[in-house]
């Protein structure tokens, strides 16, 4: 009996319009092989739409998306529209209104890619960054006073709740239970941020008490970023607040060779609303329209979407196809040192999925 999934497709801006078609191509290949029927509906929500209408998406955009099983997003942001306008007009409202409180980002050195770190192979770089996705430092609470005067003052409030902190920590520990190393690392800065980070540390210690079989440690964010470079083999599941998780989940794939391969899942674990899947990279306006963007981040996020919907074999087939294709240097895009186009790499992965 076939499975049916209704997917909202939002290519967004820049290279999102180039990598999303490759992700859909691979999803269709996986669907044909594993008997999954997809219905795709496209939405032109983007900075281009903002320039025409004054809004990244229509007023009923969130309600529209709630009718779908998942959201497949390309990229958000483009010159001419300030980043805080584009993100707070599309990406962040979706994450919050859908309660996608887990941002899950795998970091792996795939076969066929060379890490910029000397002497590292696939066994050294294989971990997850679990990022709290709806509160923390990315708060709308704050503002400006006396703007444009010598007395100008700007305030930005971080917000950490017990519910929000506990549930992201629990997700990280539950994830660690499924992995051989069974190890959770907490990102903190309690020596410099005197209220929120000591609170985070207290919650982490309390949650660790519920998981006696899980190894734990914690690092201040400054030395943690250094250890991502010096000792990537130390890490298994790394959990952090919204800001720290955001930083670490860009550094991780850079250590693994290129941010172009990095996927991301914005997950509502209880499935009370759709989850959203996207690459970590941005809209890359410097290469948009050239046909050379790496589609692997988008394609890998499609694999994560299949995992989320209970199709692990199909998700795994996509990862295996990515690694098989990366074994051929002629199919590497420029960010990996090759000359292949976005379409050539995407098509090769789709063909490998079909078998």
Secondary structure, 3 states (H helix, E strand, C coil): CCEEEEEEEEEECCCHHHHHHHHHHHHHHHHHHHCEEEEEEECCCCHHHHHHHCCCCCCCHHHHHCCCCEEEEEECCECCECHHHHHHHHHHHHHHHCCCCEEEEEEECCCCCCCCCCCCCCCCCEEEEEEECCCECCCCCEEEECCCCCCCEEEECCECCHHHHHHHHHHHHHHHHCCCCCEEEEEECCCCCCCHHHHHHHHHHHHHCCCCCCEEEEEEHHHHHHHHHHCHHHCCEEEECHHHHHHHHHHHHHHCCCHHHCEEEEECCCCCCCEEEEECCCCCCCCCCCCCCCCHHHHHHHHHHHHHCCCHHHHHHHHHHHHHHHCCHHHCCHHHCCCCCHHHHHHHHHHHHHC
